[in-house]
Structures are given as C-alpha cells and as structure tokens.
C-alpha cells in the first residue's frame, strides 16, 4: 500500500499538477489519517482535512484503492455520483407500462430472464390495469406445446387477446416456427390490441429476426440490501400493505422481517460457497406466496403461529429449492433471526446494527422513505 501511495505522489495530472504531494507525510503523522486507514467504512468516510477538498472524487478513489483494494467497487460509485448524479447509481423502478406504451400489435415484447427476477406478477398487474385479466393467455413452451401456442397466437390476431409464451429457451426446435409465424404477420389483418409476450433465458437458438423486431425487457435483481428492500416495497401495493385489518401491527412488522429475510438470502450468494453451498435462484414469487401465507395465518389464528410460519417459509416455500441439508439448516436459522417475538418490540434491530431496525407501524410511503435512508453498502458482518 505504501508503494502505491509513493507512485501516486509521483504522478502528474493532465493539468500538470501533482495532487498527492505531501500525502505520505500527512499519513505518517497519524491522527485523523490513522483512524481513516483503520476504518471498515473507508468508502463513505470523509477524508481528513485539507485532503477532503484538495482531491477530486476520482483522486480519492485512487487513494482508497491503494489502501484497501476491496473497496474499489464502492468508491467507483462515489465517482459516478459526483460526476453524473444520483440517477446513475440507483436502479430505476421496473416500469412495464412504459414498455407496453411503446409497442404495437406486430411487435413482440421479450422478457430476458435472469436469476431471481420473475416478470409474471408485473404482467398480471398490467393486464388488470388495462382490463385484460380475462384476455391474457399463458402457455409454458415445452414438449408438444408448439401447436397450442400457434393456435393461441392466431386467436389473438383475431380477438386482440394477449398471449404470453413462457420459457422459449426450452423449445429450441419450435423457434424456427415462431420466426415464420412472426414473419407471416399482416398488420392489416391483426387486431391492434393484440400483444405477444415472450420470456426466455439468453439462448443462441432464439430467432434473431424476432429479437430484432421486438422490445427487449430485463429486470435484473437489485444489488445490495437497500436496493433489494426498496424494490420489494415498491412492488407492494397499498391494498396489500393494509391487507390485514385484524392485526395490522403484527402483519406490517412480519412483512418487513420477511422482506429482510428475502433480501439477505439473495445477497448471501455474492459470498460464493461461504454464503450457500449451492447457489439457488429464489424468485419474487417465493416472497409473494410467503407474504400471503403470513396474512392468512394472522387472520385465522388468535396469536402469531411462529413455529408454523417459520417451517412453511423456510423449509417449504424457500426450502423447496434447497437441496443441501446444511443450507436447509442455514435458511431456517436466518429466518429465525427475523421471525421471532422480538421483531414486535419497539426499536428491534437486525443483527444489533444501528442502521437496520424495524420501522414503526405506519403507512406504506413512510416505510419506503425509511428504506431510502439505509446505507448504500451493508456491513459485511451483517450478511456474512
């Protein structure tokens, strides 16, 4: 690290100035620099004076990289923030309605699938908003489903129904037929309300002309606890959040604990085999099913059935994807930290960290505002 700092001192900027002259001498004196160099949140700490104003964000990033290489990704975000603004460091909310507004009847809308992101709920919500709940047809492509899919497409041409062909990557042999069907479209004879929705993992067998003629949509799972929780609560509607009038306090607390659990088990995957022995692709649907079961049990039971909820969520809903017995034990242990009597107490904190606590019962917007105040980067001891 000292050698890298020595190189920085000898560097000359494009404007002819040597920005780092005196940096090593300042560090050697200790004081604020010693506390800065030993900190585990270096990426978000202010530089000791006068270096906090003397160096640009990029120059500060080089100093942090020299001292602690593992913080490079985090300080890179600081550079983007200073140069381009907040818009470029936060994932925008998924907006399927705007994609639909840009489409026409002859243009397929293609969901490029990724691990942990399921577009089905978004499509069902959009169909409900547009009054197409009864006119939306799903078919999962696979053995012998090609002729059924073709019949649905031709029905949609006439009636204006929506057709969603799921998992196109599993129907390689039928993809040439899909290409032929799309190329045979006559815009004059197709109902203008018709839409074709396709879902597929990236595949070399997917027909290029269909890909080029369609609108490509992807919904990458957000990175980090704050972003993950933010998207989860962005997708929760007001009627769902207030959906347990008999026990609103318990439901909102448990809903937050469930969202935290969902975010943590997804984020653990970045630790590789230290996080999970086998990487699992948990989906939004796992969270949604668990959320409805929490509501159902709270409505039907006089008290909160902790043992039942922990078993159903950890070992059935999420655990149904888990194949390693040690991972089963781990997922149950993680959930128990968020689904216990303590979560109902005022000021309950996750893992004893001051930044992560369960917000008081309130409206949905208040919870979303609280999530925006969470740290951009979670502490490693919380997740690991």
C-alpha positions as CSV (number, residue, x, y, z in Angstrom):
1,X,0.0,0.0,0.0
2,X,2.9,2.4,0.9
3,X,4.5,1.7,-2.5
4,X,1.2,2.5,-4.3
5,X,0.9,5.8,-2.4
6,X,4.5,6.6,-3.4
7,X,3.6,6.1,-7.0
8,X,0.6,8.4,-6.6
9,X,2.8,11.2,-5.2
10,X,5.0,11.0,-8.3
11,X,2.0,11.0,-10.7
12,X,1.4,14.2,-12.7
13,X,-2.2,15.1,-13.5
14,X,-3.2,16.2,-17.0
15,X,-3.1,19.8,-15.9
16,X,0.5,19.5,-14.8
17,X,-0.2,19.5,-11.1
18,X,0.9,16.8,-8.6
19,X,-2.2,16.5,-6.5
20,X,-0.8,13.9,-4.0
21,X,2.4,15.8,-2.9
22,X,2.6,15.6,0.9
23,X,0.1,12.8,1.3
24,X,2.5,10.2,2.7
25,X,3.9,12.8,5.1
26,X,0.4,13.6,6.3
27,X,-0.3,9.9,6.8
28,X,2.9,9.2,8.7
29,X,1.9,11.8,11.3
30,X,-1.1,9.6,12.3
31,X,-4.0,11.4,13.8
32,X,-7.1,11.5,11.7
33,X,-5.3,9.6,8.9
34,X,-4.7,6.6,11.2
35,X,-8.4,6.4,12.1
36,X,-9.3,6.7,8.4
37,X,-6.9,4.0,7.3
38,X,-8.1,1.6,10.0
39,X,-11.8,2.2,9.4
40,X,-14.0,-0.5,7.8
41,X,-16.3,2.1,6.2
42,X,-13.5,4.0,4.4
43,X,-15.6,4.3,1.2
44,X,-18.1,6.6,2.9
45,X,-15.9,8.4,5.4
46,X,-14.8,12.0,4.8
47,X,-11.0,12.4,4.0
48,X,-9.0,14.2,6.7
49,X,-8.6,17.9,6.1
50,X,-7.5,19.5,3.8
51,X,-7.5,16.5,1.6
52,X,-11.3,16.3,1.6
53,X,-11.4,19.4,-0.6
54,X,-8.0,19.1,-2.3
55,X,-8.7,15.8,-4.1
56,X,-11.4,15.1,-6.6
57,X,-13.7,12.0,-6.3
58,X,-11.5,10.1,-8.8
59,X,-8.3,11.0,-6.9
60,X,-9.8,9.9,-3.6
61,X,-10.8,6.7,-5.3
62,X,-7.2,6.0,-6.2
63,X,-6.1,6.6,-2.6
64,X,-8.7,4.2,-1.2
65,X,-7.8,1.6,-3.9
66,X,-4.1,1.9,-2.8
67,X,-5.0,1.4,0.9
68,X,-7.9,-1.1,0.6
69,X,-8.4,-2.8,-2.8
70,X,-11.6,-4.4,-1.7
71,X,-13.4,-1.0,-1.5
72,X,-12.8,-0.2,-5.2
73,X,-16.3,-1.0,-6.4
74,X,-17.8,1.1,-3.7
75,X,-15.7,4.2,-4.3
76,X,-16.2,3.9,-8.0
77,X,-19.9,4.6,-7.3
78,X,-18.8,7.7,-5.4
79,X,-17.0,8.9,-8.6
80,X,-20.2,8.3,-10.7
81,X,-22.3,10.1,-8.1
82,X,-20.1,13.2,-8.2
83,X,-19.7,13.3,-11.9
84,X,-23.1,12.2,-13.2
85,X,-25.5,12.4,-10.3
86,X,-27.7,10.2,-8.1
87,X,-29.8,9.0,-11.0
88,X,-26.8,6.9,-12.3
89,X,-26.1,4.9,-9.1
90,X,-29.7,3.7,-8.2
91,X,-31.7,1.2,-10.2
92,X,-34.8,2.8,-11.6
93,X,-38.1,1.1,-10.7
94,X,-39.3,-1.5,-13.2
95,X,-41.9,0.1,-15.4
96,X,-43.7,-2.4,-17.7
97,X,-46.4,0.1,-18.6
98,X,-44.0,2.3,-20.5
99,X,-42.7,-0.7,-22.5
100,X,-46.3,-1.6,-23.4
101,X,-47.0,2.0,-24.5
102,X,-44.0,1.9,-26.9
103,X,-45.3,-1.4,-28.6
104,X,-47.6,-2.2,-31.4
105,X,-49.6,-5.4,-32.3
106,X,-46.9,-6.8,-34.6
107,X,-44.0,-6.1,-32.2
108,X,-43.3,-8.9,-29.6
109,X,-42.3,-7.9,-26.1
110,X,-39.5,-10.1,-24.9
111,X,-38.6,-10.6,-21.3
112,X,-34.9,-11.6,-21.0
113,X,-35.0,-13.7,-17.8
114,X,-32.3,-13.5,-15.1
115,X,-31.9,-15.4,-11.8
116,X,-34.2,-14.1,-9.0
117,X,-36.5,-12.0,-11.3
118,X,-39.9,-13.2,-12.3
119,X,-41.9,-10.9,-14.7
120,X,-45.2,-12.8,-14.3
121,X,-46.6,-10.7,-11.5
122,X,-45.8,-7.5,-13.3
123,X,-47.6,-8.7,-16.4
124,X,-50.6,-9.8,-14.4
125,X,-50.7,-6.4,-12.8
126,X,-50.5,-4.6,-16.1
127,X,-53.3,-6.8,-17.6
128,X,-55.5,-5.9,-14.6
129,X,-54.9,-2.2,-15.2
130,X,-55.7,-2.5,-18.9
131,X,-58.8,-4.7,-18.3
132,X,-57.1,-7.7,-19.9
133,X,-57.2,-10.2,-17.0
134,X,-59.6,-12.5,-18.8
135,X,-57.9,-12.0,-22.2
136,X,-54.4,-12.9,-21.1
137,X,-53.3,-16.4,-22.0
138,X,-50.2,-18.1,-20.7
139,X,-48.6,-21.2,-22.1
140,X,-45.2,-22.7,-21.0
141,X,-43.4,-24.0,-24.0
142,X,-42.0,-27.5,-24.0
143,X,-42.8,-30.9,-25.4
144,X,-45.9,-30.8,-27.7
145,X,-46.8,-27.2,-26.7
146,X,-45.9,-25.6,-30.1
147,X,-49.2,-26.2,-31.9
148,X,-51.2,-24.9,-28.9
149,X,-49.0,-21.8,-28.8
150,X,-49.6,-21.2,-32.6
151,X,-53.3,-21.6,-32.2
152,X,-53.3,-19.0,-29.3
153,X,-51.3,-16.6,-31.4
154,X,-53.8,-16.8,-34.3
155,X,-56.7,-16.4,-31.9
156,X,-55.0,-13.3,-30.5
157,X,-54.7,-11.9,-34.1
158,X,-58.5,-12.1,-34.4
159,X,-59.7,-11.2,-30.9
160,X,-57.0,-8.8,-29.7
161,X,-56.1,-11.1,-26.7
162,X,-52.7,-11.1,-25.2
163,X,-50.5,-14.2,-25.5
164,X,-47.6,-15.0,-23.2
165,X,-45.2,-17.8,-24.3
166,X,-43.0,-18.7,-21.3
167,X,-39.6,-20.3,-21.4
168,X,-38.8,-20.0,-25.1
169,X,-35.3,-21.3,-24.4
170,X,-36.8,-24.7,-23.6
171,X,-38.4,-25.0,-27.1
172,X,-35.4,-24.8,-29.4
173,X,-37.0,-27.0,-32.1
174,X,-40.1,-24.7,-32.3
175,X,-38.2,-21.4,-32.5
176,X,-37.9,-21.5,-36.4
177,X,-41.7,-21.9,-36.5
178,X,-42.2,-18.9,-34.2
179,X,-39.9,-16.9,-36.6
180,X,-42.1,-18.0,-39.6
181,X,-45.3,-17.0,-37.7
182,X,-43.9,-13.6,-36.9
183,X,-42.8,-13.0,-40.5
184,X,-46.2,-14.0,-41.9
185,X,-48.0,-11.3,-39.9
186,X,-50.2,-9.0,-42.0
187,X,-50.6,-5.7,-40.0
188,X,-53.9,-5.0,-41.8
189,X,-55.5,-8.2,-40.5
190,X,-54.2,-8.2,-36.9
191,X,-56.3,-6.7,-34.1
192,X,-54.4,-3.6,-32.9
193,X,-55.0,-4.6,-29.2
194,X,-53.1,-8.0,-29.7
195,X,-49.8,-8.3,-28.0
196,X,-47.3,-11.2,-27.9
197,X,-45.2,-11.5,-24.7
198,X,-42.2,-13.9,-24.7
199,X,-40.0,-15.0,-21.8
200,X,-36.6,-16.6,-22.4
201,X,-33.2,-17.0,-20.8
202,X,-30.4,-15.9,-23.1
203,X,-30.2,-18.6,-25.8
204,X,-28.3,-18.9,-29.1
205,X,-31.3,-20.7,-30.6
206,X,-33.7,-17.7,-30.1
207,X,-34.5,-16.4,-33.6
208,X,-32.6,-13.2,-34.3
209,X,-35.3,-11.6,-36.5
210,X,-37.8,-11.9,-33.7
211,X,-35.3,-10.5,-31.2
212,X,-34.5,-7.5,-33.5
213,X,-38.2,-6.7,-34.2
214,X,-39.3,-6.8,-30.5
215,X,-38.9,-4.7,-27.4
216,X,-36.4,-6.3,-25.1
217,X,-37.1,-6.1,-21.3
218,X,-35.0,-7.3,-18.5
219,X,-35.4,-6.9,-14.7
220,X,-32.1,-7.7,-13.0
221,X,-32.4,-8.3,-9.3
222,X,-31.1,-5.2,-7.5
223,X,-27.7,-5.4,-5.8
224,X,-27.5,-4.7,-2.1
225,X,-29.9,-4.8,0.8
226,X,-31.1,-1.3,0.4
227,X,-31.9,-1.7,-3.3
228,X,-33.4,-5.1,-2.8
229,X,-35.7,-3.9,0.0
230,X,-36.6,-0.8,-2.0
231,X,-37.7,-2.8,-5.0
232,X,-39.7,-5.2,-2.8
233,X,-41.7,-2.4,-1.2
234,X,-42.0,-0.6,-4.5
235,X,-43.8,-3.6,-5.8
236,X,-46.2,-3.9,-2.8
237,X,-49.5,-2.2,-3.5
238,X,-51.3,-0.1,-0.8
239,X,-54.2,-2.6,-0.5
240,X,-51.7,-5.5,0.1
241,X,-49.8,-3.5,2.7
242,X,-53.1,-2.7,4.5
243,X,-54.4,-6.2,3.8
244,X,-54.7,-7.5,7.4
245,X,-57.1,-5.2,9.2
246,X,-57.5,-7.6,12.1
247,X,-53.7,-7.5,13.0
248,X,-52.2,-4.5,11.2
249,X,-49.3,-4.1,13.6
250,X,-48.2,-7.7,13.5
251,X,-48.6,-8.0,9.8
252,X,-46.5,-4.9,8.9
253,X,-43.8,-6.0,11.3
254,X,-43.7,-9.5,9.9
255,X,-43.9,-8.3,6.3
256,X,-40.8,-6.2,6.9
257,X,-39.0,-9.2,8.5
258,X,-39.9,-11.3,5.6
259,X,-38.7,-8.7,3.1
260,X,-35.4,-8.5,5.0
261,X,-35.0,-12.3,5.0
262,X,-35.7,-12.4,1.3
263,X,-33.0,-9.7,0.6
264,X,-30.4,-11.3,2.9
265,X,-30.6,-14.8,1.4
266,X,-30.3,-13.4,-2.1
267,X,-27.4,-11.2,-1.1
268,X,-25.6,-14.1,0.6
269,X,-25.0,-15.5,-2.9
270,X,-22.2,-13.0,-3.6
271,X,-20.1,-14.7,-1.0
272,X,-20.0,-17.9,-3.1
273,X,-19.7,-21.2,-1.1
274,X,-19.4,-19.2,2.1
275,X,-22.9,-17.9,1.6
276,X,-24.5,-21.1,0.3
277,X,-23.0,-24.5,-0.5
278,X,-25.1,-24.4,-3.7
279,X,-26.3,-21.2,-5.4
280,X,-30.2,-21.0,-5.5
281,X,-32.4,-19.0,-7.7
282,X,-35.1,-17.7,-5.4
283,X,-37.8,-15.7,-7.1
284,X,-40.2,-12.9,-6.3
285,X,-42.9,-15.5,-6.3
286,X,-41.4,-17.2,-3.3
287,X,-41.7,-13.9,-1.4
288,X,-45.3,-13.3,-2.6
289,X,-46.5,-16.7,-1.6
290,X,-44.9,-16.4,1.8
291,X,-46.4,-12.9,2.3
292,X,-49.9,-14.2,1.6
293,X,-49.5,-17.1,4.0
294,X,-48.4,-14.7,6.7
295,X,-51.5,-12.7,6.2
296,X,-53.7,-15.8,6.1
297,X,-52.4,-17.3,9.3
298,X,-52.6,-13.9,11.1
299,X,-56.3,-13.6,10.1
300,X,-57.2,-17.2,11.1
301,X,-55.2,-17.6,14.3
302,X,-55.7,-15.7,17.6
303,X,-51.9,-15.4,18.1
304,X,-48.9,-15.4,15.8
305,X,-48.0,-19.0,15.0
306,X,-44.3,-18.5,14.9
307,X,-43.3,-22.2,14.6
308,X,-45.7,-22.8,11.8
309,X,-44.7,-19.7,9.8
310,X,-41.0,-20.4,10.2
311,X,-41.4,-24.0,9.0
312,X,-43.6,-23.2,6.0
313,X,-41.5,-20.2,4.8
314,X,-38.0,-21.7,5.5
315,X,-38.5,-25.3,4.7
316,X,-41.4,-25.4,2.2
317,X,-41.6,-22.1,0.2
318,X,-37.9,-21.2,0.1
319,X,-36.6,-24.6,1.2
320,X,-38.3,-26.3,-1.6
321,X,-35.5,-25.1,-3.9
322,X,-32.8,-26.1,-1.4
323,X,-31.0,-29.4,-2.0
324,X,-28.2,-29.3,0.5
325,X,-29.0,-30.3,4.1
326,X,-26.6,-27.7,5.6
327,X,-28.2,-25.0,3.5
328,X,-31.6,-26.1,4.9
329,X,-30.3,-25.6,8.4
330,X,-28.9,-22.3,7.5
331,X,-32.0,-20.9,5.9
332,X,-34.1,-21.9,8.9
333,X,-31.5,-20.2,11.2
334,X,-31.5,-17.0,9.1
335,X,-35.3,-16.8,9.2
336,X,-35.5,-17.4,12.9
337,X,-33.5,-14.2,13.4
338,X,-36.2,-12.1,11.7
339,X,-39.3,-14.2,12.6
340,X,-39.3,-14.2,16.4
341,X,-41.2,-12.4,19.2
342,X,-38.5,-9.7,19.3
343,X,-39.5,-8.2,16.0
344,X,-42.7,-7.0,17.5
345,X,-40.9,-4.9,20.1
346,X,-40.3,-1.2,19.6
347,X,-36.8,-0.5,18.2
348,X,-35.9,-4.1,17.3
349,X,-32.6,-4.1,15.4
350,X,-31.4,-6.7,12.9
351,X,-28.0,-8.2,13.9
352,X,-27.5,-5.5,16.5
353,X,-26.7,-2.9,13.9
354,X,-27.9,0.7,14.5
355,X,-28.8,1.3,10.8
356,X,-31.1,-1.7,10.4
357,X,-34.2,-1.6,12.5
358,X,-37.9,-2.4,12.0
359,X,-39.8,0.8,11.3
360,X,-42.9,1.7,13.5
361,X,-46.3,0.8,12.1
362,X,-47.3,3.5,9.6
363,X,-48.2,4.0,6.0
364,X,-46.5,2.4,3.0
365,X,-44.8,5.6,2.0
366,X,-43.3,6.1,5.4
367,X,-41.7,2.6,5.1
368,X,-40.4,3.4,1.6
369,X,-38.9,6.7,2.9
370,X,-37.1,4.8,5.7
371,X,-35.6,2.4,3.2
372,X,-34.1,5.3,1.3
373,X,-32.2,6.2,4.5
374,X,-30.4,2.8,4.7
375,X,-26.7,2.6,3.9
376,X,-25.8,2.1,0.2
377,X,-23.4,-0.7,1.3
378,X,-24.3,-3.1,4.0
379,X,-21.7,-4.1,6.6
380,X,-20.1,-7.4,5.9
381,X,-20.6,-8.8,9.3
382,X,-24.4,-8.4,8.8
383,X,-24.5,-10.5,5.7
384,X,-21.7,-13.0,6.3
